[in-house]
Amino acid sequence: MEEIILDTENFRLTQAEFIVRLLSAVGMGGLIGLEREHSAMNETTKSFAGIRTFIFLSLLGFMGGLTYFLLSEWVFLAITISVTILTGISYWVTASKGEIGATTEFSALIAFILGALTFLGFIELSVMITVVVVVILSSKLKLQNIVGKITAEELYDIIRFVVIALLIFPFLPNETFGPYDVLNPREIGWVIILTSGLGFVGYLLMKFMEANKGILISGIVGGLVSSTAVTWVFSKKSKENESHSHSCAIAILAATAISIARVLIWVFIFNKSLFNQLYWVFIMIFAAAIGVTLFLYFKRKDKQNIENSDVKKGKPLDLKGAFIFGLIYVVITLVVSYSNDLFGASGIFLSSAIAGLSDIDAITISVSKLAGGSIDLNLASKSVLLATISNTLVKMGIGIWAGSPTLRKLLYIGYGAVFVAALIAFLLL
């Protein structure tokens, strides 16, 4: 039987648990201290804390947690205040020498708190926080480089997005209204925030991950913004220089794979039940798309990268486009509800196929919201899959019409694999 070190009404600690938590606290404090000491080697002003100090801080938090149960909560409070005062004094000393930054001091307080959390048994949580802290601390130069490249317009758009997401969206009414009782202001706002946020992320990735990162990354990142735009741009490039057709096909198919993955993400966000029924279908289609993409990537003959600067990033935060998308979502939701009420399954299939010709996101979200309610889950699954096939056909048509002969042959192979997987999935649903 394990020896019990501490046993109170609300807390119990065995000797084995004590040793594991103690070692964990030492490891987390040492990891943060290692980064701080390594960073201090390149700075003129010496840091007040290195590996040993951070280990002691973490241990102090650990011991403070122990004293809380063994002695009194006032002892722990006194230790916490003492650590805070000493850290404040350290900042005052370094600030008086012209070093205004307080990163190390805040890291010290975090290490102390992590020690206390570890003693209480929150080891997984403490490890996650430690990883986040170390990643942020070690990314100073990269973060400074990124901040230095952010324009005033991009900064204002970040602020606008935060205002919309945190100050406007929470106050939207969460109740349905309108024809078929399917419109909900909170859900419409959520759709606008998600789509505009995805576009913002895509914009930033395209800004900071230039063409020299490789054709495969260009296609993947471009697919986050618009797989149709990627198809159009690289199809034209293949016609301008047929020797680049292989790389262009890779970018197009990679973007298509990401668009398929996006469908699964939307379904997961808006309808877990539909996701549970559809995930294996889209994983199979995605596997076919990314599989043929990687096959072409490793077999390509034109190893040189090609410029993707013609893929327009657009505005950092396209709020107008996001609101238009919200309007499209509302219209499609009403159309799908009307089609289901008037024509049944055939009406939904037709509206899904037509909507997929121009945009796959809106029809996916609309059907996901209605699935399990006014639309049967199985019918919704086939509708989403049909819209995906319809949208993929459009991109295939663009590639064949605007691309070089070599690109056409490669797209026949790539999209052929995707359609075979989609057809099998449709028959199995």
Contacts in CASP RR format, 6 or more apart in sequence:
PFRMAT RR
TARGET T0000
AUTHOR 0000-0000-0000
METHOD contacts of the structure
MODEL  1
MEEIILDTENFRLTQAEFIVRLLSAVGMGGLIGLEREHSAMNETTKSFAG
IRTFIFLSLLGFMGGLTYFLLSEWVFLAITISVTILTGISYWVTASKGEI
GATTEFSALIAFILGALTFLGFIELSVMITVVVVVILSSKLKLQNIVGKI
TAEELYDIIRFVVIALLIFPFLPNETFGPYDVLNPREIGWVIILTSGLGF
VGYLLMKFMEANKGILISGIVGGLVSSTAVTWVFSKKSKENESHSHSCAI
AILAATAISIARVLIWVFIFNKSLFNQLYWVFIMIFAAAIGVTLFLYFKR
KDKQNIENSDVKKGKPLDLKGAFIFGLIYVVITLVVSYSNDLFGASGIFL
SSAIAGLSDIDAITISVSKLAGGSIDLNLASKSVLLATISNTLVKMGIGI
WAGSPTLRKLLYIGYGAVFVAALIAFLLL
2 14 0 8 1.000
2 15 0 8 1.000
2 16 0 8 1.000
3 14 0 8 1.000
3 15 0 8 1.000
4 12 0 8 1.000
4 13 0 8 1.000
4 14 0 8 1.000
4 15 0 8 1.000
5 13 0 8 1.000
5 14 0 8 1.000
5 15 0 8 1.000
5 18 0 8 1.000
6 12 0 8 1.000
6 13 0 8 1.000
6 66 0 8 1.000
6 69 0 8 1.000
6 70 0 8 1.000
7 13 0 8 1.000
8 69 0 8 1.000
11 69 0 8 1.000
11 120 0 8 1.000
17 121 0 8 1.000
20 123 0 8 1.000
21 62 0 8 1.000
21 118 0 8 1.000
21 119 0 8 1.000
21 121 0 8 1.000
21 123 0 8 1.000
22 59 0 8 1.000
22 62 0 8 1.000
24 118 0 8 1.000
24 123 0 8 1.000
24 126 0 8 1.000
24 127 0 8 1.000
25 58 0 8 1.000
25 59 0 8 1.000
25 61 0 8 1.000
25 62 0 8 1.000
25 114 0 8 1.000
25 115 0 8 1.000
25 118 0 8 1.000
25 119 0 8 1.000
25 126 0 8 1.000
26 55 0 8 1.000
26 58 0 8 1.000
26 59 0 8 1.000
27 55 0 8 1.000
27 58 0 8 1.000
28 58 0 8 1.000
28 111 0 8 1.000
28 114 0 8 1.000
28 115 0 8 1.000
28 118 0 8 1.000
28 126 0 8 1.000
28 127 0 8 1.000
28 130 0 8 1.000
29 54 0 8 1.000
29 55 0 8 1.000
29 57 0 8 1.000
29 58 0 8 1.000
29 111 0 8 1.000
29 114 0 8 1.000
29 115 0 8 1.000
29 130 0 8 1.000
30 51 0 8 1.000
30 54 0 8 1.000
30 55 0 8 1.000
30 58 0 8 1.000
31 130 0 8 1.000
31 134 0 8 1.000
32 54 0 8 1.000
32 58 0 8 1.000
32 107 0 8 1.000
32 110 0 8 1.000
32 111 0 8 1.000
32 130 0 8 1.000
32 133 0 8 1.000
32 134 0 8 1.000
32 137 0 8 1.000
33 49 0 8 1.000
33 50 0 8 1.000
33 51 0 8 1.000
33 53 0 8 1.000
33 54 0 8 1.000
33 55 0 8 1.000
33 107 0 8 1.000
33 111 0 8 1.000
34 51 0 8 1.000
35 134 0 8 1.000
35 137 0 8 1.000
35 138 0 8 1.000
36 47 0 8 1.000
36 49 0 8 1.000
36 50 0 8 1.000
36 51 0 8 1.000
36 54 0 8 1.000
36 104 0 8 1.000
36 107 0 8 1.000
36 137 0 8 1.000
37 47 0 8 1.000
37 50 0 8 1.000
37 51 0 8 1.000
39 47 0 8 1.000
39 137 0 8 1.000
39 138 0 8 1.000
39 140 0 8 1.000
40 46 0 8 1.000
40 47 0 8 1.000
40 50 0 8 1.000
40 104 0 8 1.000
45 94 0 8 1.000
45 97 0 8 1.000
45 99 0 8 1.000
47 104 0 8 1.000
48 90 0 8 1.000
48 93 0 8 1.000
48 94 0 8 1.000
48 104 0 8 1.000
48 105 0 8 1.000
49 57 0 8 1.000
49 90 0 8 1.000
49 104 0 8 1.000
49 107 0 8 1.000
49 108 0 8 1.000
53 108 0 8 1.000
54 107 0 8 1.000
54 108 0 8 1.000
54 111 0 8 1.000
57 83 0 8 1.000
57 108 0 8 1.000
57 111 0 8 1.000
57 112 0 8 1.000
58 111 0 8 1.000
58 112 0 8 1.000
58 114 0 8 1.000
58 115 0 8 1.000
58 118 0 8 1.000
59 115 0 8 1.000
60 79 0 8 1.000
60 83 0 8 1.000
60 112 0 8 1.000
60 115 0 8 1.000
61 79 0 8 1.000
61 83 0 8 1.000
61 112 0 8 1.000
61 113 0 8 1.000
61 114 0 8 1.000
61 115 0 8 1.000
61 116 0 8 1.000
61 119 0 8 1.000
62 115 0 8 1.000
62 116 0 8 1.000
62 118 0 8 1.000
62 119 0 8 1.000
63 79 0 8 1.000
63 119 0 8 1.000
64 75 0 8 1.000
64 76 0 8 1.000
64 79 0 8 1.000
64 116 0 8 1.000
64 119 0 8 1.000
65 76 0 8 1.000
65 116 0 8 1.000
65 119 0 8 1.000
65 120 0 8 1.000
66 119 0 8 1.000
67 75 0 8 1.000
67 76 0 8 1.000
67 79 0 8 1.000
68 75 0 8 1.000
68 76 0 8 1.000
76 116 0 8 1.000
80 112 0 8 1.000
83 108 0 8 1.000
83 109 0 8 1.000
83 112 0 8 1.000
84 109 0 8 1.000
87 105 0 8 1.000
87 108 0 8 1.000
87 109 0 8 1.000
88 105 0 8 1.000
90 104 0 8 1.000
90 105 0 8 1.000
90 108 0 8 1.000
91 101 0 8 1.000
91 102 0 8 1.000
91 105 0 8 1.000
94 101 0 8 1.000
95 101 0 8 1.000
103 137 0 8 1.000
103 140 0 8 1.000
107 133 0 8 1.000
107 137 0 8 1.000
110 129 0 8 1.000
110 133 0 8 1.000
114 126 0 8 1.000
114 129 0 8 1.000
114 130 0 8 1.000
115 126 0 8 1.000
117 125 0 8 1.000
117 126 0 8 1.000
117 129 0 8 1.000
118 126 0 8 1.000
136 143 0 8 1.000
146 208 0 8 1.000
149 207 0 8 1.000
149 208 0 8 1.000
153 316 0 8 1.000
154 204 0 8 1.000
154 316 0 8 1.000
157 200 0 8 1.000
157 315 0 8 1.000
157 316 0 8 1.000
157 317 0 8 1.000
158 316 0 8 1.000
158 317 0 8 1.000
160 317 0 8 1.000
160 319 0 8 1.000
161 196 0 8 1.000
161 197 0 8 1.000
161 200 0 8 1.000
161 317 0 8 1.000
164 193 0 8 1.000
164 196 0 8 1.000
164 319 0 8 1.000
165 193 0 8 1.000
169 186 0 8 1.000
169 189 0 8 1.000
169 190 0 8 1.000
169 193 0 8 1.000
172 185 0 8 1.000
172 186 0 8 1.000
172 188 0 8 1.000
172 189 0 8 1.000
173 185 0 8 1.000
173 186 0 8 1.000
174 184 0 8 1.000
174 185 0 8 1.000
174 186 0 8 1.000
175 184 0 8 1.000
175 185 0 8 1.000
176 182 0 8 1.000
176 183 0 8 1.000
176 184 0 8 1.000
177 183 0 8 1.000
177 184 0 8 1.000
179 334 0 8 1.000
179 337 0 8 1.000
179 338 0 8 1.000
180 334 0 8 1.000
180 337 0 8 1.000
180 338 0 8 1.000
180 341 0 8 1.000
180 374 0 8 1.000
182 333 0 8 1.000
182 334 0 8 1.000
182 337 0 8 1.000
182 369 0 8 1.000
182 370 0 8 1.000
182 374 0 8 1.000
183 330 0 8 1.000
183 333 0 8 1.000
183 334 0 8 1.000
187 369 0 8 1.000
188 326 0 8 1.000
188 329 0 8 1.000
188 330 0 8 1.000
189 326 0 8 1.000
191 325 0 8 1.000
191 326 0 8 1.000
191 329 0 8 1.000
191 365 0 8 1.000
192 322 0 8 1.000
192 323 0 8 1.000
192 325 0 8 1.000
192 326 0 8 1.000
193 322 0 8 1.000
194 269 0 8 1.000
195 322 0 8 1.000
195 325 0 8 1.000
195 326 0 8 1.000
195 361 0 8 1.000
196 317 0 8 1.000
196 318 0 8 1.000
196 319 0 8 1.000
196 321 0 8 1.000
196 322 0 8 1.000
197 317 0 8 1.000
198 224 0 8 1.000
198 262 0 8 1.000
199 224 0 8 1.000
199 225 0 8 1.000
199 318 0 8 1.000
200 316 0 8 1.000
200 317 0 8 1.000
201 224 0 8 1.000
202 221 0 8 1.000
202 222 0 8 1.000
202 224 0 8 1.000
202 225 0 8 1.000
202 313 0 8 1.000
203 225 0 8 1.000
203 313 0 8 1.000
203 314 0 8 1.000
203 315 0 8 1.000
203 316 0 8 1.000
203 317 0 8 1.000
204 316 0 8 1.000
205 221 0 8 1.000
205 222 0 8 1.000
205 224 0 8 1.000
206 221 0 8 1.000
206 222 0 8 1.000
206 225 0 8 1.000
206 311 0 8 1.000
206 313 0 8 1.000
207 313 0 8 1.000
209 217 0 8 1.000
209 221 0 8 1.000
211 218 0 8 1.000
211 305 0 8 1.000
211 306 0 8 1.000
211 307 0 8 1.000
211 308 0 8 1.000
211 309 0 8 1.000
212 305 0 8 1.000
214 305 0 8 1.000
215 247 0 8 1.000
215 250 0 8 1.000
215 251 0 8 1.000
215 297 0 8 1.000
215 305 0 8 1.000
215 306 0 8 1.000
215 308 0 8 1.000
216 250 0 8 1.000
216 251 0 8 1.000
216 254 0 8 1.000
216 293 0 8 1.000
216 297 0 8 1.000
218 230 0 8 1.000
218 251 0 8 1.000
218 254 0 8 1.000
218 308 0 8 1.000
218 311 0 8 1.000
219 230 0 8 1.000
219 250 0 8 1.000
219 251 0 8 1.000
219 252 0 8 1.000
219 254 0 8 1.000
219 255 0 8 1.000
219 258 0 8 1.000
219 308 0 8 1.000
220 254 0 8 1.000
220 255 0 8 1.000
220 257 0 8 1.000
220 258 0 8 1.000
222 229 0 8 1.000
222 230 0 8 1.000
222 255 0 8 1.000
222 258 0 8 1.000
222 308 0 8 1.000
222 311 0 8 1.000
223 230 0 8 1.000
223 254 0 8 1.000
223 255 0 8 1.000
223 258 0 8 1.000
223 259 0 8 1.000
224 258 0 8 1.000
224 262 0 8 1.000
225 311 0 8 1.000
225 313 0 8 1.000
227 255 0 8 1.000
227 256 0 8 1.000
227 258 0 8 1.000
227 259 0 8 1.000
227 395 0 8 1.000
228 394 0 8 1.000
228 395 0 8 1.000
228 398 0 8 1.000
229 311 0 8 1.000
229 312 0 8 1.000
230 251 0 8 1.000
230 252 0 8 1.000
230 255 0 8 1.000
230 311 0 8 1.000
231 252 0 8 1.000
231 255 0 8 1.000
231 256 0 8 1.000
231 395 0 8 1.000
231 398 0 8 1.000
231 399 0 8 1.000
232 398 0 8 1.000
232 399 0 8 1.000
232 402 0 8 1.000
233 308 0 8 1.000
233 310 0 8 1.000
233 311 0 8 1.000
234 248 0 8 1.000
234 249 0 8 1.000
234 251 0 8 1.000
234 252 0 8 1.000
234 308 0 8 1.000
235 248 0 8 1.000
235 252 0 8 1.000
235 398 0 8 1.000
235 399 0 8 1.000
235 401 0 8 1.000
235 402 0 8 1.000
235 403 0 8 1.000
235 407 0 8 1.000
236 310 0 8 1.000
236 402 0 8 1.000
236 403 0 8 1.000
237 244 0 8 1.000
237 248 0 8 1.000
237 306 0 8 1.000
237 310 0 8 1.000
238 244 0 8 1.000
238 245 0 8 1.000
238 248 0 8 1.000
238 249 0 8 1.000
238 403 0 8 1.000
238 404 0 8 1.000
238 406 0 8 1.000
238 407 0 8 1.000
239 402 0 8 1.000
239 403 0 8 1.000
239 404 0 8 1.000
239 407 0 8 1.000
241 306 0 8 1.000
242 404 0 8 1.000
242 405 0 8 1.000
242 406 0 8 1.000
242 407 0 8 1.000
243 302 0 8 1.000
244 302 0 8 1.000
244 306 0 8 1.000
245 403 0 8 1.000
245 404 0 8 1.000
245 406 0 8 1.000
245 407 0 8 1.000
245 410 0 8 1.000
246 296 0 8 1.000
246 300 0 8 1.000
246 301 0 8 1.000
246 302 0 8 1.000
246 406 0 8 1.000
246 410 0 8 1.000
247 300 0 8 1.000
247 302 0 8 1.000
247 305 0 8 1.000
247 306 0 8 1.000
248 306 0 8 1.000
248 403 0 8 1.000
248 407 0 8 1.000
249 296 0 8 1.000
249 407 0 8 1.000
249 410 0 8 1.000
249 411 0 8 1.000
249 414 0 8 1.000
250 293 0 8 1.000
250 296 0 8 1.000
250 297 0 8 1.000
250 300 0 8 1.000
251 308 0 8 1.000
252 395 0 8 1.000
252 399 0 8 1.000
252 407 0 8 1.000
252 411 0 8 1.000
253 289 0 8 1.000
253 292 0 8 1.000
253 293 0 8 1.000
253 296 0 8 1.000
253 411 0 8 1.000
253 414 0 8 1.000
253 415 0 8 1.000
254 290 0 8 1.000
254 293 0 8 1.000
256 289 0 8 1.000
256 392 0 8 1.000
256 395 0 8 1.000
256 415 0 8 1.000
256 418 0 8 1.000
257 286 0 8 1.000
257 289 0 8 1.000
257 290 0 8 1.000
257 293 0 8 1.000
259 360 0 8 1.000
259 391 0 8 1.000
259 392 0 8 1.000
260 282 0 8 1.000
260 285 0 8 1.000
260 286 0 8 1.000
260 289 0 8 1.000
260 388 0 8 1.000
260 392 0 8 1.000
260 418 0 8 1.000
261 282 0 8 1.000
261 286 0 8 1.000
262 360 0 8 1.000
262 361 0 8 1.000
263 282 0 8 1.000
263 360 0 8 1.000
263 361 0 8 1.000
263 364 0 8 1.000
263 384 0 8 1.000
263 388 0 8 1.000
264 275 0 8 1.000
264 278 0 8 1.000
264 279 0 8 1.000
264 282 0 8 1.000
264 283 0 8 1.000
264 286 0 8 1.000
266 361 0 8 1.000
266 364 0 8 1.000
266 365 0 8 1.000
266 368 0 8 1.000
267 274 0 8 1.000
267 275 0 8 1.000
267 278 0 8 1.000
267 279 0 8 1.000
267 282 0 8 1.000
267 364 0 8 1.000
267 368 0 8 1.000
267 384 0 8 1.000
268 275 0 8 1.000
268 279 0 8 1.000
270 365 0 8 1.000
270 368 0 8 1.000
270 369 0 8 1.000
271 368 0 8 1.000
271 369 0 8 1.000
271 371 0 8 1.000
271 372 0 8 1.000
271 380 0 8 1.000
273 371 0 8 1.000
273 372 0 8 1.000
273 377 0 8 1.000
274 368 0 8 1.000
274 371 0 8 1.000
274 372 0 8 1.000
274 377 0 8 1.000
274 380 0 8 1.000
274 381 0 8 1.000
274 384 0 8 1.000
277 377 0 8 1.000
277 378 0 8 1.000
277 381 0 8 1.000
278 381 0 8 1.000
278 384 0 8 1.000
278 385 0 8 1.000
281 381 0 8 1.000
281 385 0 8 1.000
281 425 0 8 1.000
281 428 0 8 1.000
281 429 0 8 1.000
282 388 0 8 1.000
282 425 0 8 1.000
284 421 0 8 1.000
284 424 0 8 1.000
284 425 0 8 1.000
285 388 0 8 1.000
285 418 0 8 1.000
285 421 0 8 1.000
285 422 0 8 1.000
285 425 0 8 1.000
287 421 0 8 1.000
288 417 0 8 1.000
288 418 0 8 1.000
288 420 0 8 1.000
288 421 0 8 1.000
289 414 0 8 1.000
289 417 0 8 1.000
289 418 0 8 1.000
289 421 0 8 1.000
291 417 0 8 1.000
292 413 0 8 1.000
292 414 0 8 1.000
292 417 0 8 1.000
292 418 0 8 1.000
293 414 0 8 1.000
296 410 0 8 1.000
296 414 0 8 1.000
325 359 0 8 1.000
325 361 0 8 1.000
325 362 0 8 1.000
326 362 0 8 1.000
328 359 0 8 1.000
328 362 0 8 1.000
329 362 0 8 1.000
329 365 0 8 1.000
329 366 0 8 1.000
332 351 0 8 1.000
332 355 0 8 1.000
332 362 0 8 1.000
332 363 0 8 1.000
332 366 0 8 1.000
333 366 0 8 1.000
333 369 0 8 1.000
333 370 0 8 1.000
335 351 0 8 1.000
335 355 0 8 1.000
336 348 0 8 1.000
336 351 0 8 1.000
336 352 0 8 1.000
336 363 0 8 1.000
336 366 0 8 1.000
336 367 0 8 1.000
336 370 0 8 1.000
336 375 0 8 1.000
336 383 0 8 1.000
337 370 0 8 1.000
337 374 0 8 1.000
339 347 0 8 1.000
339 348 0 8 1.000
339 350 0 8 1.000
339 351 0 8 1.000
340 347 0 8 1.000
340 348 0 8 1.000
340 370 0 8 1.000
340 374 0 8 1.000
340 375 0 8 1.000
341 374 0 8 1.000
343 350 0 8 1.000
345 379 0 8 1.000
348 367 0 8 1.000
348 375 0 8 1.000
348 379 0 8 1.000
348 383 0 8 1.000
349 382 0 8 1.000
349 383 0 8 1.000
349 386 0 8 1.000
351 363 0 8 1.000
352 363 0 8 1.000
352 367 0 8 1.000
352 383 0 8 1.000
352 384 0 8 1.000
352 386 0 8 1.000
352 387 0 8 1.000
352 390 0 8 1.000
353 386 0 8 1.000
353 387 0 8 1.000
353 390 0 8 1.000
354 390 0 8 1.000
355 362 0 8 1.000
355 363 0 8 1.000
355 366 0 8 1.000
355 387 0 8 1.000
355 390 0 8 1.000
356 363 0 8 1.000
356 387 0 8 1.000
356 388 0 8 1.000
356 390 0 8 1.000
356 391 0 8 1.000
356 394 0 8 1.000
357 390 0 8 1.000
357 391 0 8 1.000
357 394 0 8 1.000
358 394 0 8 1.000
359 391 0 8 1.000
360 387 0 8 1.000
360 388 0 8 1.000
360 391 0 8 1.000
363 383 0 8 1.000
363 384 0 8 1.000
363 387 0 8 1.000
364 384 0 8 1.000
364 387 0 8 1.000
364 388 0 8 1.000
367 375 0 8 1.000
367 380 0 8 1.000
367 383 0 8 1.000
367 384 0 8 1.000
367 387 0 8 1.000
368 380 0 8 1.000
368 384 0 8 1.000
370 380 0 8 1.000
371 377 0 8 1.000
371 380 0 8 1.000
371 381 0 8 1.000
372 380 0 8 1.000
375 383 0 8 1.000
378 429 0 8 1.000
381 429 0 8 1.000
382 426 0 8 1.000
382 429 0 8 1.000
385 422 0 8 1.000
385 425 0 8 1.000
385 426 0 8 1.000
385 429 0 8 1.000
386 426 0 8 1.000
388 422 0 8 1.000
389 419 0 8 1.000
389 422 0 8 1.000
389 426 0 8 1.000
392 415 0 8 1.000
392 418 0 8 1.000
392 419 0 8 1.000
392 422 0 8 1.000
396 411 0 8 1.000
396 415 0 8 1.000
399 407 0 8 1.000
399 408 0 8 1.000
399 411 0 8 1.000
400 408 0 8 1.000
400 411 0 8 1.000
400 412 0 8 1.000
END
